[in-house]
């Protein structure tokens, strides 16, 4: 079978995105599973190669089907949108926010046009987005808008542990207020569908408790009693294999051991801490519930070390490999729905 084509975005040029891309693309394991095509800027790529002291050829193409896809050559689409003489590493810059948005938008179009199988993204900076006047907070919001998808589903994967997030970038107070019986039910159904698309035929999902010890029957908060447990009961009646709420101090470890196929985290840091403590570099973000799969490294632009060549490429390699692993099946399942 032919290898899937994976579009890789450079992210914010002032961050570590370009460095992790060129470092990842000298690794033979990437080319073993896919054909990687970079969406970015030639001068930024050249700068990243200089910084990392890596010798790879650059092959500019206008379309993914023109790529050579051989180890030792980076095939890329040049958007030519950075003034390299004005680029400052580790700083918020409007041109970098705009460039990162352009790379992402172009990769999304490639995926929507089915010219690539999936996309793997590198970090962008929210302040740079704002400085450029980009009307989105981050990757997920751009994906939601440009794919016309309502509330894309974020999932983390690390060493087989899969974690979904009921809420993302909201305050802890607002995250608690967002929990409703109906919301939990709808979200779990979406998680179940996503897991089936990823190849788990009969997924067993666990819900993490919101409060300490899942509230101890209302002693430490009543969200479990009022919303979460009733939602679990209704879901079971509908045939969903679900457990919970289970204390957040144990449920993620249990899932890591294989007791559950996935865990629903009820707020941002609950699941982020659990996954990153397993293996920070190999924790990968997957965006489901779209016409195509998107994977991403789960770290930021690392402005403090950008331009030094010190950044590790492990997370980028893992993101590309997971895009190649799940992307083809993801497209197949979505085509069935169409």
N, C-alpha and C positions, 0 to 999 in steps of 0.2 A: 504494500500500500504506500502511496505517496505521503510524504510528511506534511502535516498541516502548516500553513503559513501563519506566523504570529507577528502582528504589528507591535512594535515596541516604541513607546514615546520617550523623548528625552527629559520631559519634565522641566522644571525651572533651571535654566542654564547657569544661574548663579549658585545653584545647590550641587549636590553630589550625584544627581541623576545621570548626567553624561558619563561620569567616571564609572559608575556601577554598570552602565550599559557596555562600555568598551571592555571592561574587565570580564563581564559575563560572556561576551562574544569571542573570547579567546579560549573558552572552555568547550571541549569536544562533546561533553554531555548534552549541551544545548543543541548542537547540530545533529546529534544522534536521534533526537525526538521531533525536531521541527525545522522549518525554514524561517529564520528570523529576518524581518525587515524593519529597519529603524525609520521612524518619522522624526525628522529634526532639522539641523542646520549643519552644513559642511564645516564651517569654521569652528563651531562649537565642538564637533566631533574631533577635529584635528587638535584642538586645544586639550581635549580630554586625553587623547593618545599621548600627547607630549607630557602632560602632568603625570600620567601613570607609567610612562616609559614603556609603552606597548607598541609593537610594530605590527600593524594590521593594514591591509590595503582598504581604501575606500572606493566603493563602486556606486556612483549615483545612478538611480533609475527613475523613470517617471511612473512606473507601475510595478506592483509586486511580481507580475509574471515575467519581468525582465531580470530578476535576481539570479545570481550565480549560486548562492547558498552553499558555499564551501568554506570550511574552516580556514581562517587566515584572511578572509575578506569580509568587510562589513557592507552589506547592501543597504542603501538608505535612500529615502526620498528627501530632497533638499528643499525646505521651504524658504531658505535664505532670508530669515527674518530677524537676525541679530547683528548689531553693529559690534563686532568683536573688540574694537578698540575702546568701546565704552563699557564693556562688561566688567563688573566688579564682583568677585566671588564673595559670598556670604552677606550680601546686602540686598534689601528690597529695592527692586527696580521695575519700572513700568514696562520696559521693553521685554523683560524676562517673564512677567506675568502674562503679557500678550502672547509671547512666543509659546509658553507652556499651554495656553488655551488653544492656540493654532495647531500645535502638534496633536493634542487630544481630539480636537474637532475633526482633523483630517483622518486620524486613525479610526474614529467612529464611523466616518463616511465610508472608509474602505470596508469596515465590517458590515455596515448596513447594505453595501453593494455586493457583499459576499466575495470580495476580492481577497480577504484574509479570513481565517477561521476564528480567531479571537485576538484580544489585545492585552498586552502586559504593560502596565504603566509605572512610571517612576514618580518621585515626589514633586508636588508643586507647593507654592507658598501662598497662603490665603491673603496675606498683606500685599503681595505682588499683584495678585488678581485684582484686588481693590484699587491699587495704585494705577493699574492699566484701565480701570473702568469696566472690567469683566463682571457681568451681572450675576455671578454665581459664587458660592462659598468654596466649593471644591469639586473633586472628581465626580462624586455621586450625583450632585446636583446638575452638573453638565450632562452626564449620561442620562439622567432622568429626562431632561429637556430635549436633548438631540435625538433620543431614541423614542420619544413619546411614550415613556414608561412611567406608570404611577408607582411611586415609592419602590425603587429597586431594592432588592433584598441583599443585605451584606452578610457574608459568612467568612469567618476565619478558619483556616485549617493549619494544623501543626502536628506532625507525627500521627496522623489519623484522627486527631481530635478536631471535631467540627463544632463551631459555635456561631449561632445566629444572634442578631442584636435587635431587640424590640424597639429601642430608640437609639439615636446616634448623637448628634451634636446639639444636645439641649442640656440645660442645667439639671442637677440631680433633683431639685425640687420639682421641676417641670416633668422630668422622667417619671417620677412617682405619680404625678397628676394624670399622665397619659395612660396609665394602666386601667383598663376596663375589661369586663368579662367578654364583651363582644370583640374588642380589639385583640385580646389574647387568642380567642377562637379563630378569628380571621388570619392572624399572623401564623399560627401553628399550621393551618391548612396550607398556607403558602410555603412554609418551611418543608412540609412533607412533600409537596410537589417538587420543590427544588432538589431535595435529596433523591427522589426517584429519577429526575433528569440526570443527576450525577452518578446514577447506576446502582443505587440502593433500592431494591425492589419493595421491601417492607420495612421502612425505617422505624426505629424505636427512638422517640424523642423524649428528653427530660426537660422540665422547666426549673430553672434555678429560683430559689426563694428570694424575695425582695428584702425582707427583714431578717435580723439575726435569728437563726434556728427556724426560719420560715414563719416567724411571728409567734410561735408557741401558742397557737389557737387564739390569737388576739391579744396576748400579753404585751408583745413588742410591736404592735402595728396590726391593722386589720385588713390590709390589702389581700393577703392570702385567703382569708376567710370569706371576704366579700366578693372578690373578683377571680382570683387565680384558681382556687380549688373548684368553684362552680364551673369555670370554663373547662377545666380538665375533665370533669364528670360528663359534660355535654360532648366533648370531643371523643371520649371513649364510647359513648352511645352511638356516635357517628362512625365508629370503626377505626379511629386513629389510635395507634399504639403509643401511648403517652404516659409518662410518670411525673409525679411532682405535685406541689412544689417540693423541691429537695434543697436542703441547706447549701448555700453557695460555697461554703467552706469544704464541701465534700463532693458535690455533684460533678465538677469538672474532672477531678481525679478519677472518679468512677467511670466517666466517659472515656478518659484516656486509657483506662484498662480494658475498654471494650464493652462495658455494661450497656451503654447507650450509643446510638449512632450519631447523635448530635445533642447539643444543649442549647436551650433558648436563654440567653442572658437578657435580663430585664433593663439594664442600662449600660452605657458605654464602658465605663471603667471596670465593671464587674467581669465582663468577658475578656477585655483587653489584658487585664492583669493576669488572669488565669492562663491565657494562651501564651503570652510573652514570657511568663515564668517557666514554661515548659522548654521553649527555645526561642529566644527573641529574634534571631536572624532568620529562622525558618518559619516564622508565623506569616502566612500569606493571606491577603484579603481577596475574596472572590465576590464579584457582583453578579447576582442571579436575577431571574425574572425579567430578562431583557431578550432582544432578538439574537444576541450573541453573548459569549462569556468574556468578562474582564477580570484579570487578576492584577494584583499590585503588591509591591513590597510594602511592608507595614512599618515603615519608619519615615521620618520627615526629610526635609532638604538638608539637614545637618550643616547649617551655615557655618558652624564653628570649625568644621574641618574641610569645607568645600575648597577645592583648588589645591589640596595638599597630596592627594593620591592615597590617603590613609584609609579611606572607607572600604568596608568589606562588600564584596559582590555576592555573597552567599544567598542573601534574600532575593536578589534579582534573578539569579540562576533558578532558584526554587519557583519563583513566580512564572517564569517562562516555561519551565517543565510542567507545572500544573495547568497552565493554559493549553499546552499541547496534549496533556493527559485527558482533560475534561472537555476541551473545546469542540472536538468533532462530534462527540455524543450529544453535547448540548445543542448543536445545530440540528442534528438529526431529530431529536425530540421536539424542538421548536417547529421544524418543518412539518412534523406530524400534526401539530396543532393548527397549522395553516392549511 
